[in-house]
């Protein structure tokens, strides 16, 4: 597999972290991948209003889902 420069940079940062912190980052990345639902991730330096609205909606949905599970 050929990695982009951004992917190589991300991997080098994660490798520099202590194992416990690297695990947290990888868990977070898996959660984000789940939210993407198989769609390609658009790498951008800026977020559009639509991006922020989608991220907010996903966060609220996940929070509400966890709240229902905790009851």
N, C-alpha and C positions, 0 to 999 in steps of 0.2 A: 504494500500500500504506500502510495506517495502522499506525503503530508504537505500541506501548505505552510508558508512561513508563519502564519498565525497559529496553526496547530502545533508546530514545532516549538514556538515560543511558549505556548500554554503548557506543553508537556515539560519543558525545562523548568518552568516556575513550580509546577506541582512536584516535580522530583526534588526540588530544593527544600520543600516543606518537611517538617517532622512527620513521621508516619501517621500519627493520629489526625493531624490537620489535613494531610493529603487525602485521607479517607473521607473527611468531611467535605472537601472540595469535590471529590469524585461522586459522593452521594448526591450532592447538590446538582452536579452535571447530569446525573442519571434522572433526577427529578425534572430538570429542564427538558431533557430529551423526551421524557414521557409526555410532558405538556405539549411538545411540538407535534406529537402524534404522527411521526413519520414524515412530516414536512421538512423540506430543506431549511436549515437555519441561514438567515440572511445576515452576513457579517457586515456591520455598519458601525460607524463611530457615533451616530446619532439615532435617537429614537423618534419615531413619528408619533403624532397624537394617537393614531390607530394602534401602534405598538404598545403605548402606555395603557390604553383602554383595554386591550386584550390581556396584558400582563396583570392589570388590576383585577379584571374579571376572573382570570384563572386563579389568582391568589385568594380572592374571596370565595370562589367555589371550593377550593381545596380546604380552606379554613372551615367553611360550613360543613363539608364532608367529614372532617376530623372531629368537629363538635358533635355531629350526629353519632359517630362511632363511640365517642367517649360517654355518651348517655346510657 
